[in-house]
Amino acid sequence: MQRINRNSFAAVIKLRARLPIAVLLVVGLGQAAHAADGCTKSLDYILNNLAGELPRPGTAYQKQFQVCTQTRSIANIRDAYLLKDGGIAVIARDKSVFATAATLADFCRQFPHNTLHFISGREVRKGLTTGLIVMMESNSSTSCEKIMGKR
């Protein structure tokens, strides 16, 4: 009969107790890294000259990056992207009229000088790339200034 070393047995038990915690940490870190994924990818795309000639200086896109990352904290936003024309494109979790209106209201309260462009479910199903999103135009969307009657 094989003898079990009590010290190694206790070590295995401790390791198994810590394993779920380690898994949760790894999953949590992965989600935190994904938090600015669309914003980061679109900024990289723009600043690496993949979007062609830019209508704004690079520093303007870096400022918009902050708006983009903060936009992700709005409850109904699944992901956000910078657009070449300076707008912010978002993929919403709930695409109902009420949820869209509430999301737009939250965005315009936080960023009254910006424009939010909703990416449609049809566009998402087509399999959009970062490049295609960056090249979308937000001028088809109404600016927050116009919505709030300041223009």
C-alpha positions as a Markdown table, in Angstrom:
| # | Residue | x | y | z |
|---|---|---|---|---|
| 1 | Met | 0.0 | 0.0 | 0.0 |
| 2 | Gln | 1.2 | 3.5 | -0.9 |
| 3 | Arg | 1.6 | 6.0 | 1.9 |
| 4 | Ile | 0.3 | 9.5 | 1.3 |
| 5 | Asn | 2.5 | 12.3 | 2.4 |
| 6 | Arg | 0.2 | 14.5 | 4.5 |
| 7 | Asn | 2.1 | 17.7 | 3.6 |
| 8 | Ser | 1.7 | 17.2 | -0.2 |
| 9 | Phe | -1.9 | 16.2 | 0.3 |
| 10 | Ala | -2.6 | 19.4 | 2.2 |
| 11 | Ala | -0.8 | 21.4 | -0.5 |
| 12 | Val | -3.0 | 19.9 | -3.2 |
| 13 | Ile | -6.1 | 20.8 | -1.2 |
| 14 | Lys | -4.9 | 24.4 | -0.8 |
| 15 | Leu | -4.1 | 24.6 | -4.5 |
| 16 | Arg | -7.6 | 23.4 | -5.4 |
| 17 | Ala | -9.2 | 25.9 | -3.0 |
| 18 | Arg | -7.3 | 28.7 | -4.7 |
| 19 | Leu | -8.0 | 27.6 | -8.3 |
| 20 | Pro | -11.5 | 29.1 | -8.6 |
| 21 | Ile | -10.1 | 32.5 | -7.3 |
| 22 | Ala | -7.3 | 32.4 | -9.9 |
| 23 | Val | -9.8 | 31.6 | -12.7 |
| 24 | Leu | -12.0 | 34.5 | -11.6 |
| 25 | Leu | -9.0 | 36.9 | -11.6 |
| 26 | Val | -8.0 | 35.8 | -15.1 |
| 27 | Val | -11.5 | 36.2 | -16.4 |
| 28 | Gly | -11.8 | 39.6 | -14.7 |
| 29 | Leu | -8.6 | 40.8 | -16.1 |
| 30 | Gly | -9.6 | 39.7 | -19.6 |
| 31 | Gln | -12.8 | 41.7 | -19.3 |
| 32 | Ala | -11.0 | 44.8 | -18.1 |
| 33 | Ala | -8.6 | 44.5 | -21.1 |
| 34 | His | -11.6 | 44.3 | -23.4 |
| 35 | Ala | -13.2 | 47.3 | -21.8 |
| 36 | Ala | -11.7 | 49.8 | -24.3 |
| 37 | Asp | -11.2 | 47.3 | -27.1 |
| 38 | Gly | -13.2 | 49.1 | -29.8 |
| 39 | Cys | -11.9 | 52.5 | -28.7 |
| 40 | Thr | -8.3 | 51.3 | -28.7 |
| 41 | Lys | -8.6 | 49.4 | -32.0 |
| 42 | Ser | -10.2 | 52.4 | -33.8 |
| 43 | Leu | -7.6 | 54.9 | -32.4 |
| 44 | Asp | -4.8 | 52.6 | -33.5 |
| 45 | Tyr | -6.4 | 52.3 | -36.9 |
| 46 | Ile | -6.7 | 56.1 | -37.3 |
| 47 | Leu | -3.3 | 57.0 | -35.9 |
| 48 | Asn | -1.4 | 54.4 | -38.0 |
| 49 | Asn | -2.7 | 56.1 | -41.2 |
| 50 | Leu | -4.9 | 53.2 | -42.1 |
| 51 | Ala | -7.9 | 55.5 | -42.5 |
| 52 | Gly | -6.2 | 57.7 | -45.1 |
| 53 | Glu | -5.9 | 61.5 | -44.8 |
| 54 | Leu | -7.4 | 62.7 | -41.6 |
| 55 | Pro | -9.7 | 65.7 | -41.4 |
| 56 | Arg | -8.5 | 66.5 | -37.9 |
| 57 | Pro | -5.1 | 66.5 | -36.2 |
| 58 | Gly | -4.0 | 63.4 | -34.3 |
| 59 | Thr | -4.3 | 65.1 | -30.9 |
| 60 | Ala | -8.1 | 65.6 | -31.6 |
| 61 | Tyr | -8.5 | 61.8 | -31.9 |
| 62 | Gln | -6.6 | 61.2 | -28.7 |
| 63 | Lys | -9.0 | 63.6 | -26.9 |
| 64 | Gln | -11.9 | 61.8 | -28.5 |
| 65 | Phe | -10.5 | 58.5 | -27.2 |
| 66 | Gln | -11.3 | 59.7 | -23.7 |
| 67 | Val | -14.9 | 60.3 | -24.7 |
| 68 | Cys | -15.0 | 56.9 | -26.4 |
| 69 | Thr | -13.8 | 55.0 | -23.3 |
| 70 | Gln | -16.2 | 57.0 | -21.1 |
| 71 | Thr | -19.0 | 56.2 | -23.5 |
| 72 | Arg | -18.5 | 52.5 | -22.7 |
| 73 | Ser | -19.7 | 53.1 | -19.2 |
| 74 | Ile | -23.2 | 54.1 | -20.3 |
| 75 | Ala | -25.5 | 51.2 | -19.4 |
| 76 | Asn | -26.7 | 50.2 | -22.8 |
| 77 | Ile | -23.4 | 50.3 | -24.7 |
| 78 | Arg | -21.8 | 47.0 | -25.6 |
| 79 | Asp | -18.8 | 48.6 | -27.5 |
| 80 | Ala | -17.7 | 52.0 | -28.7 |
| 81 | Tyr | -15.5 | 53.2 | -31.6 |
| 82 | Leu | -13.9 | 56.4 | -32.8 |
| 83 | Leu | -14.9 | 57.5 | -36.3 |
| 84 | Lys | -12.6 | 59.2 | -38.7 |
| 85 | Asp | -14.9 | 62.2 | -38.9 |
| 86 | Gly | -14.6 | 62.7 | -35.1 |
| 87 | Gly | -17.9 | 61.1 | -34.0 |
| 88 | Ile | -18.4 | 58.1 | -31.7 |
| 89 | Ala | -20.0 | 54.9 | -33.0 |
| 90 | Val | -21.6 | 52.4 | -30.6 |
| 91 | Ile | -23.1 | 49.0 | -30.6 |
| 92 | Ala | -26.0 | 49.0 | -28.2 |
| 93 | Arg | -27.1 | 46.0 | -26.1 |
| 94 | Asp | -30.8 | 46.8 | -26.3 |
| 95 | Lys | -31.9 | 48.3 | -29.7 |
| 96 | Ser | -35.4 | 49.2 | -28.6 |
| 97 | Val | -36.6 | 52.8 | -29.2 |
| 98 | Phe | -36.8 | 53.5 | -25.5 |
| 99 | Ala | -33.3 | 52.1 | -24.8 |
| 100 | Thr | -31.8 | 54.0 | -27.7 |
| 101 | Ala | -33.4 | 57.3 | -26.6 |
| 102 | Ala | -32.2 | 56.8 | -23.0 |
| 103 | Thr | -28.7 | 56.0 | -24.3 |
| 104 | Leu | -28.6 | 59.1 | -26.5 |
| 105 | Ala | -29.9 | 61.3 | -23.7 |
| 106 | Asp | -27.2 | 60.0 | -21.3 |
| 107 | Phe | -24.5 | 60.5 | -24.0 |
| 108 | Cys | -25.6 | 64.0 | -24.8 |
| 109 | Arg | -25.7 | 65.0 | -21.1 |
| 110 | Gln | -22.2 | 63.8 | -20.6 |
| 111 | Phe | -20.8 | 65.0 | -24.0 |
| 112 | Pro | -22.9 | 67.9 | -25.3 |
| 113 | His | -20.5 | 68.8 | -28.1 |
| 114 | Asn | -20.3 | 65.3 | -29.7 |
| 115 | Thr | -22.2 | 63.1 | -32.1 |
| 116 | Leu | -23.3 | 59.5 | -31.3 |
| 117 | His | -23.8 | 57.1 | -34.2 |
| 118 | Phe | -25.6 | 53.8 | -33.5 |
| 119 | Ile | -24.4 | 50.8 | -35.5 |
| 120 | Ser | -27.5 | 48.9 | -36.6 |
| 121 | Gly | -28.1 | 45.2 | -35.9 |
| 122 | Arg | -27.9 | 44.6 | -39.7 |
| 123 | Glu | -24.5 | 46.2 | -39.9 |
| 124 | Val | -23.3 | 44.1 | -36.9 |
| 125 | Arg | -24.6 | 40.9 | -38.5 |
| 126 | Lys | -22.6 | 41.7 | -41.7 |
| 127 | Gly | -19.4 | 41.2 | -39.7 |
| 128 | Leu | -18.0 | 44.7 | -39.5 |
| 129 | Thr | -14.3 | 45.3 | -39.2 |
| 130 | Thr | -12.6 | 48.1 | -37.3 |
| 131 | Gly | -11.7 | 49.7 | -40.6 |
| 132 | Leu | -15.3 | 49.7 | -41.8 |
| 133 | Ile | -16.5 | 51.2 | -38.6 |
| 134 | Val | -13.8 | 53.9 | -38.5 |
| 135 | Met | -14.9 | 55.0 | -42.1 |
| 136 | Met | -18.6 | 55.3 | -41.1 |
| 137 | Glu | -19.9 | 58.9 | -41.1 |
| 138 | Ser | -21.6 | 60.4 | -38.1 |
| 139 | Asn | -23.0 | 63.2 | -40.2 |
| 140 | Ser | -26.0 | 61.0 | -40.9 |
| 141 | Ser | -26.6 | 61.2 | -37.1 |
| 142 | Thr | -27.9 | 64.3 | -35.3 |
| 143 | Ser | -25.4 | 66.0 | -33.1 |
| 144 | Cys | -26.0 | 66.5 | -29.4 |
| 145 | Glu | -25.9 | 70.2 | -29.9 |
| 146 | Lys | -28.8 | 70.1 | -32.3 |
| 147 | Ile | -30.7 | 67.6 | -30.1 |
| 148 | Met | -30.3 | 70.0 | -27.1 |
| 149 | Gly | -31.3 | 73.0 | -29.2 |
| 150 | Lys | -27.9 | 74.7 | -29.0 |
| 151 | Arg | -27.4 | 74.9 | -32.7 |
